[in-house]
């Protein structure tokens, strides 16, 4: 059975343009990666957890912010790894300067016997849809495209 993940794609409208809120993964493996490394705040969940509940929980854990909704379900995307990612779009605000992420332990440097705590998310930012398509993990670009289509219909 493949893993499942759920997340929120927060967006806002600024001077007639749509911006999306993306996060950058924390830890030493991602420290020097930028384009293709950003993501919507998301995380894994089990079959017993509602995907929207999981998405809201992960958003809070990774950013420190609470999204209010309403939430628009986007078409789930299957990643190269086989993981299924469900996303929910919602309009809202979040100040990247006030980001508060939970942490995870990691042996670093590898095989050193030393364990360090790293933030799950080390930074967040608002991006135009055009810029977001460059920054976001390639397997999540479909969420941006669907959001763009949904908002054109409004």
N, C-alpha and C positions, 0 to 999 in steps of 0.2 A: 504494500500500500504506500502511495507517495505522500510526502509531507504536504501540509496545507499551511498557508500563511494568509493573513489579512491585514489591510492597512487603510489609512485615510489619505485622500488626496485633497488637501485644503487649498482653496483658491480664493482670490480676491480680484476685484476690478479696480484698476487705477488709470485715470485719464483715458478711458475707452479701451484699455488693454487688460488682458487677463494675466495674472501672475499666479504661480503655484509655489507652495511651500515644500521644499525638499530638505532632506537631512543627509549628512555625510557620515559614514560609519567610522566609529572610533577604533583605536587600537593601532599597533605598529604596522600591520599588514596594509592598511589603507592610508597611512599618514601622507604618502607622497602621490597618491592617486587622486585625480580630479574628474576629468571627462569620463563619463561612463561609470562612475563610482557612486553617484548620489542616488537617493531612493526616496520613495514616499515612506513615512514612518510606518513600519509593519513588523509583524512577528508571527511565529508559528502558533498554531492552536490545534487542539484535538477535535475528534468527531463530536464530542459531547459539548463543545462550546459554539455558540452562535457566532458566525463570522463577523457580524457587525459589532457584537459585544467584544470580540477579540481585537478588532481594529481600533475600537475606542480605548480599550485597555492599553494596547501597545502604543498608541499615540500619546497617552498620558505618561507611560513609563519612559518613553524615549525622548519626550520633549518637555514634560512638566506641565503641558497645557491640556485643557479639556475642550473638546470640540462639541458644539451644541447641536449641529444639524439644522435643518433636515438633511438626510443623507440620501444620495442617489447611487444606487448599485451600478457598478460598471461591469463589463464583460470580463469574467475571470481569464487570466493568462497563464499558460503553462510555460515554465522556465526550462532552459536546457537541461537543468538538473532533474527535471521531472516534477519539481514542486509546483503546486497549483496556487496562484496568488489571486485572492479576491480583493477588490478595492471598492471604496465608497467615496464619492466626491461630496464635499460640502463647502459652502462659502463661509469664510470666517477670517479672523485675524490672529496673528501670533507674532510676538516680537522676538526675532532671532537672538537678540542680546540677552534675553531672559531665559534662554534654553537651560533646562535642568534634566539631564539624562541619568538613568540608572547605570550601574557599572557591571563589569564581569571580570572574573579573575583569569589570568593567563600566565603561564610560565614564560618569562621573558628576561633575558634572551633565551632562546630555545636550549634545552638540555642543561640549563644553568642551575636548576633547583630553586631559583628565585621566582616567586610569584608576585605579580603586580596587578593592581586594579586599573581597568581602563573604562572610559565611558562607552556605552553602546553607540552613542552618537556624539561626535566631537564638535559639530557645528551645524547650523541650519541657515537657510537663506531663501529669499523670494526670488524667483526667476520668471522672466517672460516665457511664454510657451516655446518660442523659438530657441532661447538659450537653454531652457529646461531639456529640450530634446537632445542637446549636446551633452548635458551634465548627467542625465538619468541613466541608470543601468539599462542596456539595450533591451532586455526582456520586459521592461516596464513602459517602453515608449508608447505602446498601444493604449495605455490609460490616458496619456496626454492627448493622443489623437481623438479618442472617444470623448473626452471632456471638451475639446475644441468643437467637435460636431454638436454636442449637446447644447453648448452655450450659444452657438450660431442659430439654433432653433428658437432660442428665447426671444 
